[in-house]
Amino acid sequence: MARQLRAEVTRNMILRAAADAFDQYGYGGTSLSDVLRYAGVTKGALYFHFTSKEQLANAIVECQQAWSVAPAKENFDRGAPGLESVVLLSVHWAVGLTEDPMLRASIRLSLETGMFSRPDSDPYREWLEETAKLLRRAADSGELRRGIDPEVLARFVVGAFTGVQAVSQILSGRMDLTRRVGEMWELLLPSLVDGERLPYYLALVDTEGTRRRQEPAAQR
């Protein structure tokens, strides 16, 4: 049992170290020597758990599924309101990208999958499918305005979030990401929900409160 626990700790150390390297340098710019240096483990320990850089990258990409897909499935299964769930999950994802290098690396690697082989699972396709399920519920329950296609909206929301986080990464290292996601919803929500419901949904993202939390005190 103790040996198994040590092996699990070592594996997680290697994954975290690889995530730090992939987050900073991408797949092409990272070597196994970089991972060894970041993790502080022996080459034997690394190869015991992962036989290649590609295997490491795939293990990290799988983390995105747990991060993006699992919470959406959970919300759907417990009957949560569809549009509200999508809005709140986008904020959850933004906070995760701000705080967790494993998630940041998984996103970067997902966009670089042409550089290495991936198994059949596709986290973006699954993310789209689960988002569409929630938005179909939103359409059926009257959360969305009539005439909005849930599948089209799901593709747009996932694509918009992906673009917003990418630009935030370039301009601020994602330090302003939750604020930018809030602004995204401020633009989208008036076209998605009836006017009397709009204040409720806007309160879910509260960009003014986010702005105050993210700005240094000297700039307030």
N, C-alpha and C positions, 0 to 999 in steps of 0.2 A: 504493500500500500504506500509506504513512504517513497519507494523508488518510482512508483507510478505518479505520485504527486510531484516529485522533483522533475520528472519528465514533462509533465503538463506545464509546470512553471517555466521550464526552459523553452518549451515550444511557444508559449505566450510571449516570453521575452524576445524570441527571434521574430515572431510576427510583428510585435510592436516596433522593433528595430527596423525591420523591412518596411513597415508602413512609414516611419519617419523618413527613410531614404527615398522611397517611391514618391512620397508627398513632395519632397523637395526637388528631386531630380528626374522623376518620371521613370518609366520602365527602361528606356534606352540608356539613360544616364546613370543607372544604378548597377553596380556589380555585386556579386556575392562577397567580395572583399569588403565592400562598403557595409553590407549587412553584418559581417563578422565584427567589423570595427564598432559599429553602433551597438551591437548586442553584447559584446565582450565575452563571447563564447568560443569554444574551439571549433575547428573545421569539422571534426568528428561529430560534435553535438549538432551542428547545423545539418550535416548530411544524414544524420540519424532520423531527423524529422522531415527534411525537405531535400529532395535530390537535385533540384534545379531552381533557377530563378523563376522560371515559368510556373512551377508548382507553388512557389511562394506567392506569386502574383495572383494566381487563381484562388488561393486560400483567402487572400485579403478581399478580392472582389466578392467572394461569397458573403463577407460581412455586410455588404451593401444590401443583400437580400433580407437579412435579419433586421437591418436598420430601416429600410424603406417599405418592404413588402409585408413583413409580419405585423407591424402595427396597423396597417390598412386592413389586413385580413381580420385582425382582432376587432377593430371597430365595426366592420361589416357584420361579423358573426354575432356581436352583442346588440345589433340593431340600432347603432348610433346614427343620428341624422347625417345624411350623405355629404352635403356641401359643407356643413360645419366641420365634419371630420376631415375633409380635404384641406380646409383652411388651417385648422389646428395642426394637422400633421405636417404641413409645409413649414410652419413655425418650429415644430419639433425637429424637423430635418435641418433647418437653418441653424438652430442652436447646436445640434450635433456636429455639423460641419465646422462651426466656430471652435468647438471645444475638443474634438477627438481626431487626432491624426490618422487613426485607423480608417475612419469614415472618409476623411479627405483623400487618403491614398486610394481607397476603393473607388471613389468617384473618378479620380484622375486615371486610374488603370482601366476603368470601364470605357473611358473615351479613347484609350490607347490600345484596345483589344486587337487591332490589326497588327500589332507588333508581337503578339504571342497567341498561342492556341487557347481557345476557351472550350469548356465542356458545353453540353447542349443547353444548359440553363442560361437564361438571359435576364439579368436583373432589371434592365430597363423595360423589356417587354412585360415582365410580371408586374412591375410598378405601374405601367400603363393599364394593364388589365384590372388590377385591384382598384385603381383610381376610377376607371370607367364604371366598375360595379357600384362604387359609392355614389357616383354622379347619376347613374341610372336610378338609384334609390331616391336621390334628391329630386330628379325629374318626376318620378312616380308620386312622391309625397307632396309635390307642389312647392318645394324649396326653390327650384329654378323657375324662371320665367318660361312660359309655354313656347315651344318652337326651338328650344336649344337642344342640339344633339349631344348627348352625354359623351359619346365616343370622340367626337371632334373636340369637345371641351377638354376631355382628359388628355388628348395629344397636345393640345395647346398649353395646358397648365404644366404638364411635365416638361415640355420643351421650354416654356418660359422660365420655370424654376431653374432648369439646367443652365440656361443662358444668364440669368440673374446671378447665380452663384459663381459662374465663370468670370463675369465682369467684376464682381465684387472681389474675387481672388486676385485679379490683375491689379485693381486700383487700390485695394486696402488690405490685402491678405485676409479677406472675409471679415474684417473687424466690423463692417457695417452691414453684414448680410441680413440679419433679422430686420433691420430697418428697411432695406431694399425689398425684401420679400413683402413686408407690410405695404410698401408703396405699390408693388405689383398688384396686390389685392385691392388697394384703393382705386386703382384704375379699372380693374376687372369687375368688381362687385356691382357697381351701379348698372351694368348691362346684364347681370345675371339674376338679380333678385328684385322684387317689387320694392317701391320706395319706402313703404312703412316698415319693412324688415331690414332695410339697409343699415340703420344705426347699430342694430344688434351684431351684424356680421362685421362691421367696421371696428366695433369694440374688441373683437377677437384678435385683431392685429395691432391696434393702438400704436400707430407709428409715432405719434407725438411722445408718448411715454417711452417708447423704444429709443427715440432720438435723445431724450434727456438722459437715459441710462448709458448711452454709448458715447456721448460727447464728454471730453475732459471738462472738469469743473471750470477751468479758466475760460472755456469757450461758451459757457452758459450765460 
